[in-house]
């Protein structure tokens, strides 16, 4: 399939690098008429879980008939996944139409001596144009990197902000301490607007709470809520929870893992806040259906077979820990083969400490990215850390073939790491 002209035009901005800061985005959106100001935004940041939180909120809004849009990153299989409205991804022709004014205004900025927008800024701007043309009432926005300086932070007064988690990732950009990372994420908190948080580190939590207090933003600590009646299976998890005195019972989520219960509670807190403000009207059945229908590819996604194959974008240590915990809970005692590929900016030793020994054997491979960690380096780190057998197969397709050749030896196969890898593996397996 020939490369889309629209995608090629947006990706051409990659030559300007990836830089945090809102100056370029503000100038670009001003030239576009600030379409984002006409939308009710739910802004979600966090190291892990933010994509799932977005998906839960979006699904509940759609279940109640609201005209809702969803902006997420990165994509798993298809670039068009990044913009969705009413359950449908943006089409190529729509993307081209919405990118055209962005490209024109970006060129004008450069002609006037201003800095060019980055690729992610151009894409975010095109998404706002798209949602405006669709007449979106609500837009659920997943922050790309960080928070304060992320292009999605151009929304000046979201209905509610969510910080789904704080852990180590992108330390070269966000800082090498959890408080540094929390400070950047806390930049999405807006004056007088409620913020939902699920942050376990005490110092990071205090920093976020102080910022919320400084801005007069009501803080909802989702991490302090205790889900009841928890049930777990490979089909999903069920629970009840009470938020601000309101009972949410019979909630089921189809994405497995205790971490998904935490993500679901964050989403419910945001929904509850919007209900409390009178922005949305919900029913118990609509909430239950919306939560259960929410699915996110590559988040402990189980492909049924003999054996089952789990796809999980566990690309940092917190994600790796959640993956290992969920495997142990849902596949206890199963002999497991793990196919892993990560980027070279990850804290590999910490990630491996989180999953130490969760698999019986490993295949180290490489995502399709210039930032990939060489398979041989990953193999050496795995072998050194776990003492388990590990082979290096740089080509992901060949690695999948090797896993398939040996599937009779295992009760479970797990493909984990960078979403660049998970998307490629998913495409290979589902196309068969």
N, C-alpha and C positions, 0 to 999 in steps of 0.2 A: 504494500500500500504506500502510495506517494506521501511524502511528508506534507501535512497540512500547512497551507500558506500562513494562516493565522498563528498557529503554534510556532512556526519558524520565525515570524516577526516578533512575537513576544520573547522567544528564547534568544533573539539577537541582542537583547539588552543585557545578556549575561556578560558581555565584554566589559560592562561597567562595574562588574564585581558585585559583592554583597555587602552593603553598608547599612548599619543601623542609623536611625535618625529620621525625624519627620519633616525636615525642611523641604526636601524634594517632593515628598508626597503631598504636603500642604499646597505647594505651588501648582502641582499637577491637578489636584482635585479642584482647586479654585478656578483654574482655567476650564475645567469640565462642568462648572456650575455646582460643585459640591453635592452630587446626587445622594451621597451617604447621609446627608442631614435630613432627608425625608423618610428615613427608614428607622424602625424600632430595632435596635441591635442588641443581641446577647453576645457579649465578648468573652471568649474562653481562652485562657492561657494555662501554662503548666508544663512541667517536664514530661510527664507521662499522663495518659488518660484523657487529654483534652479532646482528641478526635472522637472518642467514644462518648464523652459528655455532650459534645455538639450533636452527635447523631441521636442520642436519647431525646434531647430537647426538641430538635427538628422533627423527629418522628411524632412526639406528643402534639406539637403544634399542628402538624398535618392531620393527625387523627381527629382534631377538633375543627377542621375545615379552614384553618387560617392559611393565607397566602404566604408561604414561608420559603425562604432561600437558605442555602447552606454553602459556606465557603470553607474548604479544608485543604490541608497540604501535609505531606506530599501525596501524590496519587499512588495507587498500588499497581494497577494494570494499565489504566487509560487516563491520559492527560485530562480528558473532559470530566472526570470524576471530581475535579476541584471546584466546579460550580454546579450547583443543583437547585432546581426550583420545582416544587410540587411533585417531587419524586422522580423527576427526569433530569438527566445531565444536560448541560449546555451542548448544542449541536455545533458542528464546525462552522456552518454559515452564521449562526448567532454569535459565535466567538469572533469571527472575522468582522462582523458588523460592529460589535462592541469594542473591539481592539482598535478599529480604524481611528476614531477620534482621540484615543489615548496616544497612538503613534504620532498623529498629527501634532498634538499639543506638546508631546515630548520633544519633537523636532523643533518646535517653536521655542521651547525653553532653552535648548542648546544654542539656537540662533541668537537668543537674547543674552548669551553669556552665562546662563545658569547651568548647574550640574544636571546631567541626564538622570532620569529615574533608573533604578535597577530593574532587573527582570521581575523580581517579586513585587515591586511597587507597580510596575506596568500591569502585571496580572491582576493585582488587587484592584487597581483602578478600573480595569476592564470588567471585573466582577461587579463593582458598584454600578457601572453603566448598565450591565446586564440585568441586575436585580431591579433597577429603576425602570427599565423598559418592560419588565415583567409585572410591574406593579406590586412588588413584594411589600407586605405589611410588616413582616418580621424577617430579619436576617441573622442567622447564627454564624458567628465569625470565629474561626480558629486562628489564633495568633501563629505566625510562622516561626519566628525565633525571638525568644525573650518576651518583651511586652512593651516597655516604655518606648523603645525606638523601632518597634515593628510597624510596618505599613498599615496593618489593620487598626492600629491605635489612633488613626485619624478620626475615628468616631468620637465625638466630643462628649456625648451624654448617653451612653448605653442604658437600656432598661436595667440591666444587671450585669455585673462582671463575675467571672468565675476563675479562681486559681486552683486547678485540679490537683496539683502536687508540686513539690519542689524536691529535686534530686540532681545528681551530677550529670550534666550533658552540655555540650558546646562550651566547655570551660574556657576555651581560647577566646571566645567572644563575650561570654557573660560573667566571667570571673571564676576563680578556683575555690571559692567557698560557697556554702549554701546560703549564707547571708547576702553575698554579692548577687547570686542568682535570684534570690527572693526580692532584692531591691529592684532588679530589672523587671521581674514579673509584676511587682506591686505597682508599676507604672501604669497599669491598665485601670487602677482604681480611680473613679471619678467623683468629684465633689457631690455629696448628697445621694449618690446612687448605691444601692446595696451591692455587697460583694460576698460571694460564697467561697469559702476556702476549705481545703483539705490538706493541711501541711503538718507533717509529723515532727519535724525538727523544731525544738522549742525556740531556738534563737531566731530561725527564719519566721516562725509563726508570730513571735513578738514583733519583729520588724514590720510584718504585714499588718498586724493589728494596730500598731502605732500609726502607720500611714493611713489606714482606714479612719482612725480617730481624728487625725489631723485634717482630713478632708470631710469629716462629718458623714462618712459612708457607713450605713448600718452593716455590721459584719455578722454573717451566719457561719458558724464553725461546723461544717458538715462532719469533720473528723470526730466531733464529740458525740454525735448521734449513734445510738446503738441499734442496729437492725435486729429484729426478732424473728424467730421461727425460720432460721436460715435452712434452706435445703439445697443440695448440690448434686448435679448430675451432668453427664456429657451433653444433655440437651439444653442446659442452662441452670440458672440459680433463681431461687425464690426467697422472698423476705417480706416483712412488714416493717414500717418505720413511722415514727411520729415526728412531725416537723411543726414547730410553733403551735403545738397543741392540736394540730390536724393529723388524723390517722390516714396513712396510705397503706392499705392492706392488700394482700394477694398479688404483690408485685412480682413479676417474673421477667428475667432478662435472658435473651438467647445467646449472649456472648459469655462463655464460661469463665469462671475465676472469681475468687474473693475480691480481687482488685476491681472487677467489673461491678460488684455490689457497691463499692466505694464510689465509683464513677456514677452509678445510677443514683445514689443518694445525693451526690452533688447536683446532678441534673434535676432531681425532684425538688431540691432546695431552691434552685433558680426558678422552676415552675411555680413553686409555692410563693416565692417573692412576687412574681408577676401577677399571680392571683390576688395576693394581698394588696397590690397597687391598683387592682381593678383593670389591668391591661388585658387580661385574658379570662375567659370563663371555661371551666373544665368540668368533666364528669369523672367519677371513679372508674367507670368502664373505659372511657376514652384514655385515661392515663394508663390503665393496665394494658390496653391494646397497643398504645403508642410505645410504651417501654418494651413490650415483648417483641414487637415488629422491628425494632431497631437492630441493625446489623452493620458491622464494619469489617470489610475484607481484611484478612491478615492479622486479626486480633484473636489469638487462640482459635483460629478457624479450623474446624475438624472436617476433613475429607474422609468420609466413611469408606472402608475397604478392608482388605486383609493383607497387612494390618492397616489400622487407621493412620492417617497422616495429619499432623498438626502444623499449621502455618502460623507463625507468630513474629511480629515485628519487634522483638525484644532487642533493641539497639543500644541500650545502656544498662547500667548495673541494676537499677530499680526494675526495669522491664525484665531483665534476666532472672531476677529473684522471683518476680511474680510468675514467670513462666515455669520455673522449677517447682514452685509451690503448687501450681495448678496441675502439672503433670503428676506430682506425687499424690495429689488428692483424687484425681480422676482415673489415673492409670497406675495404681499401686502395684509394685512388683513386676511390671512389664519390662521385658528386656528392650532397651531403647537405643535407636541409632539417631544421632543428631547431626544434621547438615547445617553448618554455620558459616556465615560470611558477614563481615562488618567493615565499616569505614575506618580509616587510619587515625581519625581524631578522637576515637573512643578510648576510655580507660579500660584497656583489655584485661589487665590483671584483676581489677575490681569486678569486672563483669564475670570473669571465670570463677572468682571466689564465690559469687552469688549462685553459680550453677555447678559448683564443684561436685562432680560425680553423679549428676542427675541423669546422665546417659551412660550406657555401657561402652559404646564406641562412637567415634566422631569422624566426620568428613569435613575438612576445612576447604572452603571455596571462596570465590570473590564476587561481590556485587558488580554490576555494570556501571561503574563510576570511576572517574579519574582519582577520587579520594579513597579508593578501595585499599584495604590492608592486604598485602600479598598473602596468598594462601599458605605459603611455606612458613612465614612468620607466625601466622595464626596457629598452624599445626604445631610448631615448636612450643608456643605458649600453652596450648591445650595439653600437650603431652607432658610438659614440665609441671603444670599445675595439678592435673588430674591423675597422671600416671596411667591413663586409659589409652587404648589403641586409637590412633588418629592418622588418616592419610590426607595429603594435600592434593586436591584436584582443582586447579584454578578455574577452568571452564565450568560454569554453573550447569550447563546442559549435560556435560559428561558426568558431573557430580550427581545429578538427579538420576542419570542412567545407572550409575554405580549403586546408588541407594535402591533403585528398583531391582537390580540384579540380585541384591542381597536381602530383599524384603522377607523372604521365608525364614530368615534367622532371627527376626525381631517381632515383638508384639506391638511396637509403636515406632513410627518414624517422625521426627520433629525437624522442620526446617525453620531456622530462626536467625535473627540478626537484622541487617539493614532492610528497610522496605524496598529498596532497589532490588535486592535479592528475592524477597518474598514475592514481589510482583512478578518477577520473571519465572520463578518456580511455579507460582499459581497458574500462570498462563500456560506453561508446559503441561501441567497435570490436568487442567480442566479441558484443554483442547484435545486431549486424547480420547 
